[in-house]
């Protein structure tokens, strides 16, 4: 049933990969194709979910998810044919790996195999996900799937607001689409979607670091990523935290490539990814605005402000999807963090030093146990970075890495003004919010730290 569930998403995955290949003419690096495939996971699932939302709005019934996937794929294939993009960009530059590179890669594959085994076991013993999936994400999918033409009743104002009617629909609609394709509420569909995003994150990090740095550096990053307990645990929850983490990472990666290769088409793709982040979870709305501002700032510095149009064009479909969702469904207007939160109360919280102290203390504690490791992975990485040192010649604009820090600042601000009990809010969310940023920070770290090949005197791409 896992393979059958995966097959329901296959046309969308192929279309996403095809769109990546269509718009990104890479430089003949062997890691470009798997990187495109990893980025194509979110591109395909995200665009398909947006299109399926409009299909539900405009036409009666609930079928058509597979038809949308196939139409998306056909359009991409036609574009590839017209643009003559079925072949590889350039001859691949393949070099024989050293025995140390083989050893590092084998270790990374072993950790990856363990992670996949973990995911498959949890998909069997906990097929419904955690409480939030049962009460919000999968429940919303069941409401929509079972309601037929009356699917909007899933957002009835009579439903308790604690079930978060304002949450975007990327995750539930892909689940509904999978169920409608298979004709039944197959429990593996939500689990497969979670796994696609989790291992999409792994593929993006590994392939980008291998593409820009080295194989051993990529293997180290993958080992740490796939051995992070909370990342794996949250992926089994079947909520939107891992998908939004994927889109944060993908938008940043495409920005890095866009500036590194001076390619406005990659800005277009980054705009799509940042926009889909907003369709995945409310936290993605602030991230979309941040990426837009940072991109505009950097383009202005490079005297290429006109290229911001490419980013904005990419974000149109998902941004319009979010706006229509928020406007069309009245129950989605209410957000528990802002409903009834009067200005005077918000101001009093902003000027309350005890809240700052409490948040900083909890943030420090969470950072020390980041990812749920039994020891502080943050301290280990800092020590490793001090030993290895920074890469001397780096073409990547460091200012791009303000994105995770600015998003963290927004999370901090939300904690300051939350109408909920502060300790309760932090207890049930801070570890998940930090996981949103963890892959981005891990990527940043390994892009700027010297590679093991440098330390061992082996051939390095840096």
BAVEX-362233 format. One line per 3 residues: number of its first residue (from 1); their letters; for each residue x, y, z of C-alpha. Coordinates in nm, 4 decimals, m for minus. Example, Ala and Ser with C-alpha at 12.3 -4.5 7.8 and 13.67 -1.06 7.14 Angstrom:
# BAVEX-362233
1) as) 1.2300:m0.4500:0.7800  1.3670:m0.1060:0.7140
This chain:
# BAVEX-362233
1) xxx) 0.0000:0.0000:0.0000  0.2989:0.2337:0.0545  0.4015:0.1934:m0.3115
4) xxx) 0.0440:0.2390:m0.4321  0.0118:0.5564:m0.2248  0.3428:0.6841:m0.3600
7) xxx) 0.2235:0.6154:m0.7155  m0.0723:0.8526:m0.6679  0.1735:1.1415:m0.6318
10) xxx) 0.4160:1.0259:m0.9023  0.2772:1.2415:m1.1892  0.3084:1.5531:m0.9714
13) xxx) 0.6651:1.4607:m0.8741  0.7627:1.4064:m1.2381  0.5999:1.7353:m1.3387
16) xxx) 0.7879:1.9181:m1.0640  1.1174:1.7661:m1.1757  1.0405:1.8510:m1.5370
19) xxx) 0.9613:2.2126:m1.4492  1.2890:2.2407:m1.2570  1.4819:2.1014:m1.5548
22) xxx) 1.2953:2.3302:m1.7940  1.3831:2.6480:m1.6049  1.7274:2.5662:m1.4673
25) xxx) 2.0042:2.4973:m1.7153  2.2709:2.3740:m1.4759  2.6415:2.3759:m1.5384
28) xxx) 2.7009:2.0069:m1.6049  2.7594:1.9104:m1.2452  2.6643:1.5479:m1.1745
31) xxx) 2.4616:1.6562:m0.8692  2.2356:1.8927:m1.0629  1.9844:1.6265:m1.1735
34) xxx) 1.9225:1.4744:m0.8272  1.9018:1.8282:m0.6869  1.6349:1.9099:m0.9458
37) xxx) 1.4497:1.5908:m0.8515  1.4615:1.6806:m0.4802  1.3328:2.0321:m0.5490
40) xxx) 1.0742:1.8884:m0.7857  0.9080:1.7038:m0.4975  0.7791:2.0216:m0.3366
43) xxx) 0.7283:2.2013:m0.6651  0.5011:1.9264:m0.7977  0.3027:1.8668:m0.4782
46) xxx) 0.2664:2.2380:m0.4089  0.1425:2.3449:m0.7519  m0.0911:2.0456:m0.7742
49) xxx) m0.2439:2.1302:m0.4361  m0.3044:2.4920:m0.5416  m0.4691:2.3831:m0.8665
52) xxx) m0.6818:2.1258:m0.6842  m0.8098:2.3959:m0.4471  m0.9380:2.5998:m0.7419
55) xxx) m1.0860:2.2867:m0.8955  m1.2889:2.2333:m0.5729  m1.4047:2.5944:m0.5801
58) xxx) m1.5086:2.6032:m0.9442  m1.6486:2.2566:m1.0156  m1.8811:2.0225:m0.8229
61) xxx) m1.7549:1.6910:m0.6917  m1.4126:1.5929:m0.5684  m1.2444:1.3870:m0.8361
64) xxx) m0.9904:1.5249:m1.0763  m0.6732:1.5254:m0.8675  m0.5087:1.2680:m1.0939
67) xxx) m0.6344:1.4570:m1.4000  m0.4730:1.7772:m1.2676  m0.1458:1.5935:m1.2046
70) xxx) m0.1460:1.4460:m1.5548  m0.2409:1.7771:m1.7191  0.0398:1.9493:m1.5281
73) xxx) 0.2817:1.6789:m1.6427  0.1669:1.6981:m2.0073  0.2095:2.0774:m2.0148
76) xxx) 0.5617:2.0429:m1.8745  0.6501:1.7679:m2.1244  0.5262:1.9811:m2.4144
79) xxx) 0.7334:2.2751:m2.2888  1.0390:2.0507:m2.2561  0.9872:1.9270:m2.6122
82) xxx) 0.9425:2.2786:m2.7536  1.2476:2.4061:m2.5677  1.4470:2.0921:m2.6581
85) xxx) 1.5298:2.0297:m2.2924  1.5053:1.6502:m2.2815  1.8820:1.6062:m2.2889
88) xxx) 2.1344:1.6844:m2.0151  2.2554:2.0433:m1.9989  2.6237:1.9649:m2.0521
91) xxx) 2.8462:1.6556:m2.0368  2.8704:1.5497:m1.6739  3.2034:1.5922:m1.4999
94) xxx) 3.2466:1.2664:m1.3137  3.5550:1.1914:m1.1058  3.6475:0.8717:m0.9288
97) xxx) 3.5824:0.9059:m0.5534  3.8574:0.8434:m0.3010  3.8218:0.5670:m0.0444
100) xxx) 3.7470:0.8309:0.2215  3.4641:0.9724:0.0114  3.3271:0.6208:m0.0345
103) xxx) 3.3441:0.5669:0.3430  3.1613:0.8918:0.4208  2.8970:0.8167:0.1578
106) xxx) 2.8452:0.4646:0.2960  2.7975:0.6068:0.6466  2.5438:0.8587:0.5140
109) xxx) 2.3539:0.5858:0.3280  2.3451:0.3734:0.6444  2.1941:0.6600:0.8444
112) xxx) 1.9500:0.7303:0.5612  1.8457:0.3633:0.5510  1.7862:0.3709:0.9281
115) xxx) 1.5726:0.6838:0.8912  1.3642:0.5271:0.6135  1.3123:0.2165:0.8266
118) xxx) 1.2004:0.4389:1.1155  0.9498:0.6161:0.8893  0.8058:0.2907:0.7545
121) xxx) 0.7691:0.1386:1.1021  0.5891:0.4472:1.2343  0.3620:0.4550:0.9308
124) xxx) 0.2398:0.1120:1.0388  0.2182:0.1522:1.4159  0.0838:0.5098:1.4085
127) xxx) m0.1057:0.5435:1.0792  m0.3188:0.8386:1.1939  m0.0281:1.0603:1.3008
130) xxx) m0.0186:1.2543:1.6273  m0.3020:1.4449:1.7977  m0.2726:1.7547:1.5750
133) xxx) m0.2996:1.5414:1.2618  m0.6038:1.3617:1.4006  m0.7702:1.6822:1.5251
136) xxx) m0.6721:1.9211:1.2456  m0.4863:1.8091:0.9325  m0.6200:1.4586:0.8631
139) xxx) m0.9553:1.5473:1.0177  m0.9861:1.8406:0.7757  m0.9026:1.6044:0.4895
142) xxx) m1.1728:1.3623:0.6037  m1.4313:1.6414:0.6325  m1.3531:1.7568:0.2795
145) xxx) m1.3378:1.4061:0.1326  m1.6605:1.2854:0.2926  m1.8612:1.6026:0.2315
148) xxx) m1.8547:1.5833:m0.1477  m2.0029:1.8969:m0.3026  m2.0553:2.0407:0.0453
151) xxx) m1.6824:2.0290:0.1289  m1.6892:2.3885:0.2563  m1.8781:2.2619:0.5619
154) xxx) m1.5367:2.1495:0.6841  m1.4898:2.5183:0.7713  m1.8188:2.5749:0.9488
157) xxx) m1.7991:2.8587:1.2059  m1.9748:2.6223:1.4459  m1.6589:2.4121:1.4710
160) xxx) m1.4450:2.4960:1.7743  m1.1800:2.7551:1.6815  m0.9178:2.5400:1.8561
163) xxx) m0.9317:2.3205:1.5459  m0.7715:2.6091:1.3531  m1.0006:2.6815:1.0616
166) xxx) m0.7422:2.9327:0.9355  m0.4723:2.6740:0.8610  m0.3890:2.6553:0.4870
169) xxx) m0.4716:2.3444:0.2887  m0.1626:2.2153:0.1079  m0.1373:1.9065:0.3296
172) xxx) m0.5101:1.8180:0.3575  m0.5811:1.8684:m0.0133  m0.2981:1.6412:m0.1240
175) xxx) m0.4391:1.3796:0.1133  m0.7907:1.4311:m0.0278  m0.6482:1.4075:m0.3784
178) xxx) m0.4721:1.0816:m0.2984  m0.7881:0.9372:m0.1468  m1.0024:1.0445:m0.4425
181) xxx) m0.7531:0.8827:m0.6812  m0.7538:0.5540:m0.4897  m1.1256:0.5718:m0.4106
184) xxx) m1.0860:0.5186:m0.0367  m0.9381:0.6792:0.2773  m0.6105:0.4918:0.2513
187) xxx) m0.4149:0.5501:0.5720  m0.0788:0.5418:0.3973  m0.1480:0.8550:0.1902
190) xxx) m0.0758:1.1086:0.4700  0.2311:0.9093:0.5790  0.3689:0.8959:0.2247
193) xxx) 0.3211:1.2698:0.1813  0.5161:1.3306:0.5043  0.7942:1.0993:0.3892
196) xxx) 0.8183:1.2717:0.0512  0.8777:1.6067:0.2193  1.1206:1.4657:0.4777
199) xxx) 1.3393:1.2897:0.2230  1.2978:1.5834:m0.0118  1.4701:1.7909:0.2574
202) xxx) 1.7457:1.5302:0.2795  1.7919:1.5286:m0.0983  1.8026:1.9084:m0.1245
205) xxx) 2.0652:1.9452:0.1491  2.2860:1.6611:0.0301  2.2744:1.7500:m0.3385
208) xxx) 2.3228:2.1250:m0.2964  2.6250:2.0810:m0.0701  2.7687:1.8199:m0.3075
211) xxx) 2.6928:2.0558:m0.5991  2.8596:2.3618:m0.4438  3.1129:2.2048:m0.2062
214) xxx) 3.2065:1.8360:m0.1856  3.0742:1.4833:m0.1421  3.2173:1.4351:0.2063
217) xxx) 3.0758:1.7663:0.3243  2.7364:1.6628:0.1896  2.7589:1.3245:0.3617
220) xxx) 2.8337:1.4874:0.6980  2.5355:1.7192:0.6626  2.3063:1.4293:0.5686
223) xxx) 2.4235:1.2200:0.8636  2.3456:1.4991:1.1091  2.0130:1.5804:0.9443
226) xxx) 1.8836:1.2237:0.9281  2.0065:1.1412:1.2786  1.8162:1.4355:1.4315
229) xxx) 1.5484:1.2690:1.6481  1.2856:1.5443:1.6460  1.3037:1.5946:1.2717
232) xxx) 1.2232:1.2264:1.2191  0.9603:1.2297:1.4939  0.7804:1.5351:1.3589
235) xxx) 0.7727:1.3772:1.0138  0.5653:1.0908:1.1579  0.3131:1.3382:1.3023
238) xxx) 0.1638:1.3999:0.9528  0.1219:1.7723:1.0225  0.2418:2.0650:0.8091
241) xxx) 0.5630:2.1298:1.0043  0.7865:1.9172:0.7822  0.6316:2.0455:0.4561
244) xxx) 0.6781:2.4098:0.5618  1.0359:2.3259:0.6679  1.0916:2.1872:0.3181
247) xxx) 0.9612:2.5023:0.1492  1.1679:2.7327:0.3712  1.4778:2.5357:0.2719
250) xxx) 1.3858:2.5121:m0.0973  1.3211:2.8863:m0.1287  1.6601:2.9631:0.0310
253) xxx) 1.8419:2.7069:m0.1868  1.6954:2.8516:m0.5057  1.7908:3.2026:m0.3952
256) xxx) 2.1474:3.0837:m0.3350  2.1584:2.9284:m0.6815  1.9918:3.2319:m0.8414
259) xxx) 2.2528:3.4745:m0.7084  2.5407:3.2313:m0.7461  2.4612:3.1570:m1.1119
262) xxx) 2.3055:3.4960:m1.1968  1.9874:3.3250:m1.3163  1.6507:3.5092:m1.2890
265) xxx) 1.4589:3.1885:m1.3661  1.5774:3.0511:m1.0340  1.4321:3.3620:m0.8695
268) xxx) 1.0999:3.2642:m1.0294  1.1276:2.9154:m0.8804  1.2240:3.0578:m0.5416
271) xxx) 0.9116:3.2733:m0.5546  0.7012:2.9631:m0.6159  0.8577:2.7805:m0.3201
274) xxx) 0.8255:3.0770:m0.0826  0.4646:3.1209:m0.1904  0.3832:2.7542:m0.1351
277) xxx) 0.5303:2.7856:0.2159  0.2415:3.0245:0.2868  m0.0014:2.7630:0.1475
280) xxx) 0.1534:2.4983:0.3741  0.1297:2.6769:0.7102  0.0573:3.0257:0.8453
283) xxx) 0.4234:3.0676:0.9414  0.4964:3.0604:0.5697  0.3112:3.3893:0.5167
286) xxx) 0.5705:3.5843:0.7150  0.8463:3.3863:0.5443  0.7156:3.4797:0.1986
289) xxx) 0.7239:3.8483:0.2929  1.0749:3.8120:0.4366  1.2102:3.6407:0.1263
292) xxx) 1.0508:3.9097:m0.0896  1.2116:4.1887:0.1145  1.5563:4.0262:0.1359
295) xxx) 1.5527:3.9409:m0.2347  1.4566:4.2969:m0.3240  1.7294:4.4368:m0.0980
298) xxx) 2.0001:4.2177:m0.2520  1.8851:4.2839:m0.6076  1.8928:4.6562:m0.5383
301) xxx) 2.2503:4.6198:m0.4096  2.3401:4.4438:m0.7364  2.1564:4.7080:m0.9450
304) xxx) 1.9172:4.4380:m1.0724  1.5973:4.5425:m0.9017  1.3985:4.4662:m1.2187
307) xxx) 1.4599:4.0960:m1.1552  1.2343:4.1069:m0.8513  0.9519:4.0680:m1.1041
310) xxx) 1.0616:3.7085:m1.1617  1.0288:3.6287:m0.7913  0.6904:3.8022:m0.7685
313) xxx) 0.5604:3.6201:m1.0775  0.6607:3.2886:m0.9245  0.4743:3.3637:m0.6028
316) xxx) 0.1478:3.4627:m0.7743  m0.0260:3.1215:m0.7923  0.0314:3.0151:m0.4291
319) xxx) m0.0179:3.3687:m0.2932  m0.3509:3.4059:m0.4771  m0.4491:3.0597:m0.3514
322) xxx) m0.3886:3.1668:0.0085  m0.5732:3.4970:m0.0394  m0.8763:3.3311:m0.2001
325) xxx) m0.8828:3.0690:0.0757  m0.8734:3.3360:0.3473  m1.1415:3.5497:0.1798
328) xxx) m1.3752:3.2775:0.0552  m1.4036:3.0774:0.3778  m1.5196:3.3052:0.6646
331) xxx) m1.4074:3.0653:0.9382  m1.0487:3.1044:0.8137  m1.0519:3.4742:0.9062
334) xxx) m1.0003:3.4014:1.2759  m0.6545:3.3285:1.4118  m0.6193:3.2261:1.7761
337) xxx) m0.3026:3.4350:1.8165  m0.4733:3.7602:1.7191  m0.8445:3.7152:1.7880
340) xxx) m0.9445:3.9413:2.0768  m0.5853:4.0506:2.1336  m0.6439:4.4215:2.1986
343) xxx) m0.3777:4.6813:2.1153  m0.3438:4.7929:2.4775  m0.2817:4.4334:2.5889
346) xxx) m0.0295:4.3772:2.3093  0.1612:4.6940:2.4029  0.1718:4.5968:2.7683
349) xxx) 0.3228:4.2616:2.6724  0.5794:4.4251:2.4439  0.7026:4.6371:2.7342
352) xxx) 0.7006:4.3538:2.9885  1.0663:4.2535:3.0553  0.9634:3.9295:3.2272
355) xxx) 0.8285:3.7955:2.8967  1.1592:3.8665:2.7211  1.3506:3.6920:2.9981
358) xxx) 1.1195:3.3881:2.9904  1.1438:3.3568:2.6108  1.5226:3.4007:2.6025
361) xxx) 1.5655:3.1419:2.8797  1.3462:2.8894:2.7022  1.5094:2.9621:2.3661
364) xxx) 1.8556:2.9071:2.5139  1.7437:2.5788:2.6657  1.5866:2.4611:2.3390
367) xxx) 1.8958:2.5568:2.1377  2.1177:2.3536:2.3702  1.8993:2.0477:2.3102
370) xxx) 1.8213:2.1385:1.9490  1.6698:1.8514:1.7551  1.6331:1.6293:2.0604
373) xxx) 1.9911:1.5031:2.0587  2.1200:1.3457:2.3827  2.4084:1.5945:2.3633
376) xxx) 2.4211:1.9476:2.2229  2.4618:1.9179:1.8465  2.4913:2.2965:1.8355
379) xxx) 2.8053:2.2952:2.0486  2.9502:2.0065:1.8456  2.8962:2.2005:1.5229
382) xxx) 3.0523:2.5152:1.6684  3.3611:2.3200:1.7764  3.3811:2.1495:1.4372
385) xxx) 3.3566:2.4855:1.2643  3.6345:2.6323:1.4797  3.8618:2.3376:1.3976
388) xxx) 3.7882:2.3344:1.0233  3.7736:2.7102:0.9685  3.5834:2.8994:0.6998
391) xxx) 3.6185:2.8568:0.3245  3.8487:3.1350:0.2031  3.6861:3.2043:m0.1310
394) xxx) 3.3088:3.1934:m0.1167  3.0817:3.3207:m0.3931  2.7634:3.2898:m0.1829
397) xxx) 2.6202:3.6164:m0.0510  2.6207:3.5882:0.3280  2.3263:3.8229:0.3594
400) xxx) 2.0945:3.5526:0.2261  2.1363:3.3819:0.5585  1.9508:3.6573:0.7393
403) xxx) 1.6347:3.4689:0.6396  1.6325:3.2054:0.9163  1.7385:3.4651:1.1743
406) xxx) 1.4617:3.7044:1.0717  1.2069:3.4230:1.0779  1.3274:3.3347:1.4276
409) xxx) 1.2793:3.6998:1.5271  0.9187:3.6809:1.4044  0.8597:3.3681:1.6115
412) xxx) 1.0050:3.5539:1.9102  0.7648:3.8437:1.8488  0.4653:3.6100:1.8319
415) xxx) 0.5601:3.4638:2.1699  0.5743:3.8159:2.3112  0.2162:3.9002:2.2136
418) xxx) 0.0441:3.5616:2.2284  m0.2928:3.5747:2.4095  m0.2339:3.2174:2.5277
421) xxx) m0.0398:3.1279:2.8379  0.3232:3.1947:2.7435  0.4709:2.8835:2.9032
424) xxx) 0.2020:2.6647:2.7493  0.2652:2.8193:2.4062  0.6401:2.7619:2.4301
427) xxx) 0.6031:2.4085:2.5650  0.3903:2.2977:2.2732  0.5531:2.4832:1.9868
430) xxx) 0.9103:2.6078:2.0306  1.0837:2.2807:1.9473  0.8750:2.2506:1.6285
433) xxx) 0.9416:2.6107:1.5248  1.3158:2.5601:1.5653  1.2937:2.2507:1.3462
436) xxx) 1.1480:2.4778:1.0750  1.4811:2.6606:1.0731  1.7213:2.3751:1.1513
439) xxx) 1.7798:2.2469:0.7926  1.8418:2.6029:0.6704  2.0962:2.6667:0.9458
442) xxx) 2.2625:2.3285:0.8848  2.2909:2.4089:0.5149  2.4411:2.7508:0.5899
445) xxx) 2.6944:2.5979:0.8261  2.8237:2.3388:0.5803  2.8359:2.5861:0.2923
448) xxx) 3.0782:2.8080:0.4833  3.2904:2.5589:0.6766  3.5957:2.4030:0.5113
451) xxx) 3.5387:2.0567:0.3677  3.6952:1.7321:0.4917  3.8633:1.7101:0.1503
454) xxx) 4.0443:2.0351:0.2353  4.1567:1.9017:0.5719  4.2740:1.5705:0.4250
457) xxx) 4.4344:1.7214:0.1171  4.1896:1.5504:m0.1201  4.0332:1.7035:m0.4304
460) xxx) 3.7613:1.9520:m0.3316  3.5078:2.1444:m0.5329  3.5547:2.4549:m0.3266
